[in-house]
Amino acid sequence: MKFIFKLNCILLFVLFSQVSSAQEVWDWQKSIEYALQNNIQVKQADLSIQLGEATLKQQRLNYSPNINAASNYDLRIGNNFNFFTSEYTRELVHYHDYSLNITQPVFDGLITSNNVKKSKLDLQALQFDEQVVKSDIQLQILKTFLDIMNANEQYQQAVNQKKITQQQYEHTKALIDAGAAAEKALVDIDVQLAGQDLTISQRKNELDLAYLSLKFILQLDPKRTFTVKIPELPKDLPIQNLEDPNQIFETALQLRPEIKSSRIKIESAKRAISIAKGAYYPTLNFVANANTFFSSQSKITSQVLTGNTTAVGFVEGTLQRVFIPETVTQQSKNPYTKQLNQNLNYALGLALNIPIYNKYQVQTAIKNTRLNYQVSILTEKLTEINLYNTIQKAYLTAQAAIEGYRAAQKNFEFSGKSYDYAVERLNAGSINQLEVNLAQSNLATSESKLTQAKYEYLFNTKVLDFYQGKKITLE
């Protein structure tokens, strides 16, 4: 039983180790989706949109009335004027009032309506700005993915070159053991193997750096390990003719979110001028209020019979006396709720405010908004210029990449033929191993350049597709 228990523990440990060591596999689509959901710049852009939505909602609510309630309590000590008796009395007075005020804008120089329209434009601009951030991240991931693919392919090529050299080493060693070759031939191959080990190490480092760049863009922990799923690319990429850069630019002007954003910001700046001019106009508000109060000075006065009478005269023609009942005046507290009902009053009216002199604040605000409008126009022009320059540069780079790719293909083809010929001559005994090593080195270099040129061509043509609004894929 103990043996079985130990065996199960070992199996579980091995299984756990395999599971824990298994790496995640990220493809192109997963990387894009993760970045768009977790990238801090995207989150910041999304928060800006939420702020824009809140601002628009607030501007729309400015059409609604302001409703405010107030209540004050005073404890008045010393001489107090009693407006119930119209005299000053020295007493402690409790005073408590309530008020409800309503102000409904009727006309405000169209400031509210222009603010709503401006907030709508600002929100649209923020949404386009978010698209700019997302598209830039997509382009960065494209570049990093292609760097990983390039580094991975060159790493595999370096490993394969070493395998070929290792086979040559074994073959040459067999010839030496058979006495058919000089031992010096192994020294040349050893030198070549050492150089290839260095190349493998360099290619591995380039691959690690490419992965690290992708982690930075995805904002992952650098220690997190995962493997990129390499898309299947055709062995010989078809070379297509590039579209005219001016046509690409015209298409980009209609599609690119940064252009749309800058144009909307011009319209927003126009609205800001109208908002500033609105302060020249008078404002008209409908106002209504309700008020009531309680005061401890308010008393209820009443006459109370004492039971006594007072003679006030005689009945005419007789000696019969006339008596009236005696009364005394008594005061009692006026109840709190009764006073609130007694003192409740309402008021309705219109409030007109006419600006006359405001220290040139309106004029200054209009001047500033006009300057901001000019700045937005220049910003839009600069955005177009930057886009044009970017497309022109991408076009020239893509054109150079095509020419470089074609040249690299020819160079690789000739290097392959040269290497095959060198191997044939080595087998025939007409050249030594050093010349074969040189031919193999040239072949490895040409293959590396071909791979580099292929991915440069692929990236730069994808960039042109990107500015034309085409979907970016690596399939």
VENJO-V348606 format. One record per pair of residues at least 4 apart in sequence whose C-alpha atoms are under 7 Angstrom apart, sorted by the first residue. I is the first residue (numbers start at 0). J is the second residue. D is the distance in Angstrom with one decimal. If there is no record, write none. Layout:
i=(I/I)
j=(J/J)
d=(D/D)
This chain:
i=(0/1/2/3/4/5/6/7/8/9/10/11/12/13/14/15/16/17/22/22/22/23/23/24/24/24/24/25/25/25/25/25/25/26/26/26/27/28/29/30/31/31/32/33/34/34/35/35/38/38/38/39/40/41/41/41/41/42/43/44/44/45/45/46/47/47/48/48/48/48/49/50/51/51/51/52/52/53/54/54/55/55/55/55/56/57/58/58/58/59/61/62/62/63/64/64/64/64/65/65/65/66/66/66/67/67/67/68/68/68/69/69/69/70/70/70/71/71/71/72/72/72/73/73/73/74/74/74/75/75/75/76/76/76/77/77/77/78/78/78/78/79/79/79/80/80/80/80/81/81/81/81/81/82/83/92/92/93/93/94/94/94/95/95/95/96/96/96/97/97/97/98/98/98/98/99/99/99/100/100/100/101/101/101/102/102/102/102/103/103/103/104/104/104/105/105/105/106/106/106/107/107/107/108/108/108/108/108/109/109/110/110/110/111/112/113/113/113/113/114/114/115/116/117/117/117/118/119/120/120/120/121/121/121/122/123/124/124/124/124/125/126/127/127/127/127/127/128/128/128/128/129/130/130/131/131/131/132/133/134/135/136/137/138/139/140/140/141/142/142/143/143/143/143/144/145/145/146/146/147/147/147/147/148/148/149/149/149/149/150/150/150/150/151/151/152/153/153/153/154/154/154/154/155/156/157/157/157/157/158/158/159/160/161/161/161/162/163/164/164/165/166/167/168/168/168/169/170/171/171/172/172/173/174/174/174/175/175/175/175/183/184/184/185/186/187/187/187/188/189/190/191/191/192/193/194/195/196/197/198/199/200/201/202/203/204/205/206/207/208/209/210/211/211/212/213/214/214/214/215/230/230/231/232/242/243/244/244/244/244/245/246/247/247/248/248/248/249/250/250/251/251/251/252/254/255/256/257/258/258/258/259/260/261/261/262/262/263/264/264/265/265/265/265/266/267/268/268/268/268/269/269/270/271/271/272/272/272/272/273/275/275/275/276/278/279/281/281/281/281/282/282/282/283/283/283/283/284/284/284/285/285/285/286/286/286/286/287/287/287/288/288/288/289/289/289/290/290/290/291/291/291/291/292/292/292/293/293/293/297/298/298/298/298/299/299/299/299/300/300/300/300/301/301/301/302/302/302/302/303/303/303/304/304/304/304/305/305/305/306/306/307/307/308/308/308/308/309/309/309/309/310/310/310/310/311/311/312/312/313/313/313/313/313/314/314/314/314/333/333/334/335/336/337/338/339/359/360/361/362/363/364/365/366/367/368/369/370/371/372/373/374/375/376/377/378/379/380/381/382/383/384/385/386/387/388/389/390/391/392/393/393/393/393/394/394/395/396/396/397/397/397/397/398/399/400/400/400/400/401/401/402/403/403/404/404/404/404/404/405/406/407/407/407/407/407/408/408/409/410/410/411/411/411/411/411/412/413/414/414/414/414/415/415/416/417/417/418/418/418/418/418/419/420/421/421/421/422/422/423/424/424/424/425/425/425/425/430/431/432/433/434/435/436/437/438/439/440/441/442/443/444/445/446/447/448/449/450/451/452/453/454/455/456/457/458/459/460/461/461/462/463/464/464/465/465)
j=(4/5/6/7/8/9/10/11/12/13/14/15/16/17/18/19/20/21/224/225/226/225/226/225/226/227/228/29/30/225/226/227/228/30/227/228/31/32/33/34/35/137/36/37/38/217/41/133/42/217/218/43/44/45/129/132/133/46/47/48/129/49/129/50/51/125/52/122/125/126/53/54/55/121/122/56/122/57/58/118/59/115/118/119/60/61/111/114/115/115/111/104/111/103/101/102/103/104/101/102/103/100/101/102/99/100/101/98/99/100/97/98/99/96/97/98/95/96/97/94/95/96/93/94/95/92/93/94/91/92/93/90/91/92/89/90/91/87/88/89/90/87/88/89/85/86/87/88/85/86/87/88/296/86/297/295/296/294/295/293/294/295/292/293/294/291/292/293/290/291/292/288/289/290/291/288/289/290/287/288/289/286/287/288/284/285/286/287/284/285/286/283/284/285/283/284/285/282/283/284/281/282/283/277/278/280/281/282/113/277/114/274/277/115/116/117/270/273/274/118/274/119/120/121/267/270/122/123/124/263/267/125/264/267/126/127/128/260/263/264/129/130/131/256/257/259/260/132/256/257/260/133/134/256/135/256/257/136/137/138/139/140/141/142/143/144/213/145/146/458/147/209/212/213/148/149/454/150/209/151/206/209/210/152/229/153/450/451/454/154/202/205/206/155/206/156/157/202/447/158/199/202/203/159/160/161/195/198/199/162/199/163/164/165/192/195/166/167/168/192/169/170/171/172/185/188/173/174/175/185/176/185/177/178/179/180/179/180/181/182/187/188/432/189/190/191/432/433/192/193/194/195/436/196/197/198/199/200/201/202/203/204/205/206/207/208/209/210/211/212/213/214/215/221/216/217/218/219/221/219/473/474/474/474/247/247/248/390/391/394/249/250/251/467/252/387/390/253/254/467/255/466/467/258/468/259/260/261/262/382/383/263/264/265/379/266/379/267/268/375/269/372/375/376/270/271/272/368/371/372/273/372/274/275/368/276/365/368/369/277/361/364/365/365/361/354/351/352/353/354/351/352/353/349/350/351/352/349/350/351/348/349/350/347/348/349/350/346/347/348/345/346/347/344/345/346/343/344/345/339/342/343/344/338/339/342/335/338/339/333/330/331/332/333/330/331/332/333/328/329/330/331/328/329/330/326/327/328/329/326/327/328/324/325/326/327/325/326/327/324/325/324/325/322/323/324/325/322/323/324/325/320/321/322/323/321/322/320/321/317/318/319/320/321/318/319/320/321/337/338/338/339/340/341/342/343/363/364/365/366/367/368/369/370/371/372/373/374/375/376/377/378/379/380/381/382/383/384/385/386/387/388/389/390/391/392/393/394/395/396/397/459/462/463/398/463/399/400/459/401/456/459/460/402/403/404/452/455/456/405/456/406/407/452/408/449/452/453/456/409/410/411/445/448/449/452/412/449/413/414/445/415/442/445/446/449/416/417/418/441/442/445/419/442/420/421/438/422/435/438/439/442/423/424/425/435/438/426/435/427/428/429/430/429/430/431/432/434/435/436/437/438/439/440/441/442/443/444/445/446/447/448/449/450/451/452/453/454/455/456/457/458/459/460/461/462/463/464/465/471/466/467/468/469/469/471)
d=(6.1/6.2/6.1/6.2/6.3/6.2/6.3/6.1/6.1/6.2/6.1/6.0/6.1/6.2/6.2/6.0/6.0/6.1/6.3/5.0/6.5/4.6/6.0/5.8/4.8/5.7/6.1/5.9/6.4/7.0/6.1/4.9/5.8/6.3/5.8/4.8/6.4/6.2/6.0/6.1/6.2/6.4/6.3/5.9/5.0/5.2/6.4/6.5/6.4/6.4/6.6/6.1/6.2/6.1/6.6/6.5/6.7/6.2/6.2/6.4/5.3/6.4/7.0/6.2/6.2/6.9/6.2/6.4/5.8/6.4/6.2/6.2/6.2/7.0/5.2/6.2/6.6/6.2/6.2/6.7/6.3/6.2/5.1/6.4/6.3/6.6/6.7/6.3/5.4/6.0/6.5/7.0/7.0/6.7/6.6/5.4/4.2/6.6/5.6/5.1/6.4/5.8/4.6/6.6/5.9/5.3/6.6/5.7/4.4/6.3/5.8/5.2/6.5/5.6/4.5/6.4/5.7/5.4/6.8/5.7/4.4/6.7/6.1/5.1/6.3/5.9/5.0/6.4/5.9/5.0/6.5/6.5/5.0/6.6/5.3/6.0/6.8/6.2/5.5/4.4/6.7/5.5/5.5/6.2/6.9/5.8/4.3/6.4/5.5/5.5/5.8/6.8/6.6/7.0/6.7/5.7/6.5/5.7/5.2/5.7/4.6/6.6/5.6/5.1/6.6/5.8/3.9/6.1/5.7/5.4/6.0/7.0/5.6/4.4/6.6/5.3/5.1/6.6/5.9/4.3/6.7/5.6/5.1/6.1/6.3/5.7/4.6/6.6/5.5/5.0/6.4/6.4/4.5/6.3/5.4/5.1/6.6/5.4/5.1/6.9/6.9/4.6/6.6/4.4/6.5/5.2/6.8/6.6/6.1/6.1/6.0/5.0/5.5/6.3/6.4/6.0/6.1/6.9/6.0/6.0/6.8/6.3/6.4/6.1/5.2/5.7/6.1/6.3/6.2/6.2/5.8/6.2/6.9/6.5/6.3/6.3/6.1/4.6/6.0/6.5/6.2/6.5/6.3/5.0/6.6/6.9/5.5/6.4/6.8/6.5/6.5/6.3/6.0/6.3/6.1/5.8/6.1/6.2/6.2/6.2/6.2/6.2/6.2/6.3/6.2/5.9/6.8/6.2/6.2/6.7/6.2/6.3/6.7/5.8/6.2/5.9/6.5/6.0/6.0/5.9/5.9/5.3/6.5/6.0/6.5/6.1/6.6/6.6/6.4/6.0/6.3/6.0/4.9/6.2/6.0/6.1/6.1/6.6/6.2/6.3/6.1/5.0/6.2/6.1/6.1/6.3/6.8/6.6/5.5/6.4/6.4/6.3/6.2/5.9/6.5/6.1/6.2/6.3/6.1/6.8/6.3/6.1/5.9/6.0/6.6/6.3/6.2/6.4/6.2/6.9/6.1/7.0/6.2/6.1/5.0/5.4/5.7/4.7/6.0/6.0/7.0/6.6/5.8/6.0/6.3/6.4/6.8/5.9/6.1/6.2/6.3/6.2/6.9/6.1/6.5/6.3/6.1/6.2/6.2/6.1/6.0/6.2/6.3/6.2/6.2/6.2/6.2/6.3/6.2/6.2/6.4/6.3/6.3/6.5/6.4/6.1/5.6/5.0/6.3/6.3/6.4/5.9/6.3/6.4/6.9/6.4/6.1/6.6/6.2/6.4/6.3/6.2/6.1/6.0/6.2/6.1/6.7/6.9/6.4/6.0/5.3/5.6/5.7/6.3/6.6/6.7/5.9/6.2/6.2/6.7/6.9/6.2/6.2/6.5/5.0/6.8/6.3/6.3/6.1/6.5/6.4/6.3/5.4/6.1/6.5/6.4/6.6/6.8/6.6/4.9/6.7/6.4/6.2/6.3/6.0/6.3/5.9/5.3/6.3/6.2/6.5/6.0/5.3/6.4/6.3/6.7/7.0/5.5/4.4/6.2/5.8/5.2/6.7/6.9/5.7/4.6/6.5/5.7/5.1/6.6/6.0/4.6/6.3/5.9/5.3/5.7/6.7/5.5/4.4/6.3/5.8/5.3/6.7/5.7/4.4/6.5/5.7/5.4/6.5/5.6/5.0/4.4/6.4/7.0/5.6/6.1/6.3/5.7/6.1/5.9/6.0/5.6/5.0/5.0/5.4/5.2/6.1/5.5/6.8/5.8/4.5/6.7/5.7/5.4/6.4/5.9/5.5/4.7/6.3/5.2/5.3/6.4/6.8/5.9/4.3/6.6/5.7/5.5/6.9/6.8/6.7/5.8/5.4/5.8/5.3/4.2/5.2/5.2/5.4/6.3/6.5/6.6/5.6/4.2/6.6/5.7/5.8/5.7/5.2/7.0/5.9/5.3/4.3/5.4/6.5/5.4/6.2/6.6/7.0/6.6/6.2/6.5/6.4/6.1/5.9/6.0/6.1/6.1/6.2/6.2/6.2/6.2/6.2/6.3/6.2/6.1/6.4/6.3/6.2/6.4/6.3/6.0/6.1/6.3/6.1/6.1/6.3/6.2/6.1/6.1/6.1/6.1/6.0/6.2/6.1/6.0/6.0/6.0/6.2/6.0/5.9/6.3/6.9/6.7/6.1/7.0/6.1/6.0/6.6/6.2/6.0/4.8/5.8/6.4/6.0/5.9/6.4/5.9/4.7/6.2/5.7/6.2/6.0/6.1/6.1/6.4/4.9/5.8/6.8/6.5/6.1/6.0/6.8/6.3/4.8/6.9/6.1/6.1/6.2/6.0/6.2/6.0/6.6/5.0/5.8/6.9/6.4/6.1/6.1/6.4/5.0/6.8/6.2/5.9/6.1/6.1/6.5/6.3/6.9/5.0/5.8/6.8/6.3/6.2/6.1/5.5/6.8/6.2/6.3/6.2/6.1/5.4/5.9/6.0/5.2/6.1/6.9/6.6/6.9/6.1/6.3/6.3/6.1/6.0/6.2/6.2/6.2/6.1/6.1/6.1/6.1/6.2/6.0/6.2/6.2/6.0/6.0/6.5/6.2/6.0/6.1/6.0/6.1/6.1/6.1/6.2/6.6/6.4/6.0/6.8/6.5/6.5/6.4/5.3/5.7/6.6)
